[in-house]
């Protein structure tokens, strides 16, 4: 499926957007560096195939909102997770605020809806557990956009968001670069 290939490319963009140091390939003699400078370690690439993504989503239970990790890896100083999310059309929706530095990069695979981001959650309830999410019934002062398959949305950590007017069951990938290293590895 073309959209899954584009989603995998999105993961590459997520990793490429992080600060990186250029290192000579191992087969080439290293460049001379200033005295006292240490060459950075490199991390291996991670490949999540289209078939793995499709198989993972197909095996998720139907009829409820799920946000499940496909892979989460250490990329040398921080972690990056690839998650599959399914959101049924008739599922109840809450405004949500993740109290974290972790940005979410959404790539819509199926379905369409309005996504409201920013603003405030005036009736926010505190998390039920440490590291949980603040939730509420609405967002005031946010920006609404209609999203469809192929769209990419980048939501910085600590930004309220709310799904509204879901037109059909949705599935999407979420790429989560985690500078604090809180994602469990998978």
N, C-alpha and C positions, 0 to 999 in steps of 0.2 A: 504494500500500500504506500503510495507516494507520500501521504501525510506523515506516516511513521518515519520515513527516511528523512523528511524535513525536521521532525522532532528530534531525531538522533543528531542531526546537524546542529540543532539548538543546544544540545548538551555540549557539543564542541565549542559553541559560542560562549557558553557559560564558563567553561574552563579557560577559553582564550581571553575572556574579559578580566580574568584575575591577573594580578601582577606576576610577571614571569621573568626569568633571567635566561638569556640565550646561552646554551651550552653546546660546545662542539660535540659532534657524534663520537661515540666510543672508538670508532675505527680510524679516527683522525687524531693526530697528535694534538694534545691540548695547547691552546694559545698560552703564551707567557702572560702571567698575571702579576700584578704588583706584589711585592713582598708582603707577607702577612695576610694576603687574600686567600680565602678558601673557596674552591669551586663548589657550587651548590649541588646537592643531591638531586637526582631526577626520580620521578615516580613513573611506574609503568602505565601505559594507556589502558583504559577499560573500554570494552566493546559490548554494548547491549544491542543485540540484533532486533530487527523488525519482528522476526518470528518469536523471539523471547517476549517482546512487549505484547504482541497480539495474544500469545498463549497465556501470559500472566493476567491480562485484562479479562480474557474469556473465562478464566477459573475463579474470578472474584464472585462472591455471592451477589445475587440480584436483589433489587428492591430496596436498597438502603445506601446512604452515602458512605463511601469508603475512600480512604486516603492511605495507600499502602506502598511501602518501599519496594522497588524492583531491585535497585542496587544503591549502596552508599559506600563511598571509598575515600581513603585518605589520599590527597593529591599533593602532599608535601607541605605541611603547615596549616592546612585547613581541610575540611571535608566537603564533598559534593554528593548529593543524593538525587536519584531519579525515582520519582513516585508516580504511580498510576492512581487517578481519582475517577470514581464513577459517581454520578449525581443524578438520581432518578427525577423525572419531570415533576412528580407530585410529592417529593420529599419536603419536609419542613425546612425552612432556611432561617438562619440566624446571622446577624451581623457579627463579625469576628475580628479580633485583634490579637495577633501573636506577639507576646512580649519577648522579642528576640531580635538580634541583628540579622537574622537569616532572611535574605531576599527570596521571593518566589517568582520563578519564571514559568508561566503557564503556556502550554501549547495545546490548543483545542483540536481534538481528534474528531469528535462527533457531537452533535447537538448545538443548540444556540440559546442564548439568554442575554439578559442585561447584567453587567457586572458593575457594581457601584464601589468606588474606591475613594479613600481620603475622608475628610470630614471628621466627625466624632460620633461615638455611640453614646447617646445621652443616658440610656438606662443600662449601661454596662454592668454585668455581673462579674465578680472576680473569679479567677480560675478555681476549679474544684480541687486541683492538685498543683504542686510546685511545677513550674514550667508549662502549665496549661494555658488555655486561651480565655481572654475576656470575651463575653458574648452579650448580645442584646437584640432587641427586636427591630432596630432600624438604624440608619445612618443619617445624620443631618449635615448638610453642606458638602457632600461628596460629589464626585463626577460620575455620571452614568455613561456606559458605552455598550453597544450591542456587539456581542462576540459570536463568531461563527467558525466552523472548521478551517484550520490554517492560520488563525489569528494567534499572535503572541502578546502576552500581557506581562509586564515586569512590575511586580508589587514589592517595594522595599519593606524590610522588617518594620514592625510597629505601625503599619498602615492599615486602618480599618477597611474591611471589604465585605460585600454582601451580594449574593446572587438573587436576582429577581426576574419575574416573567420568564421562567424556564419554559421553552417551547417544545422541547423533546428531551428524552434522556440524554445525558451528557457523559462523555469520557474525555479526559485530557491528561497530559503529562505535566508534572511539576518538577522543575529542576531547582534544587535548593543548595546554593553555595553557602557553606556554614563556617564563617570565620572563627567562631568560638569552639568548634570541634565537638558539639553536643550530639550530633547525629550518631546513632549506633551504626557501626559498620555492618555491611551485608554483602 
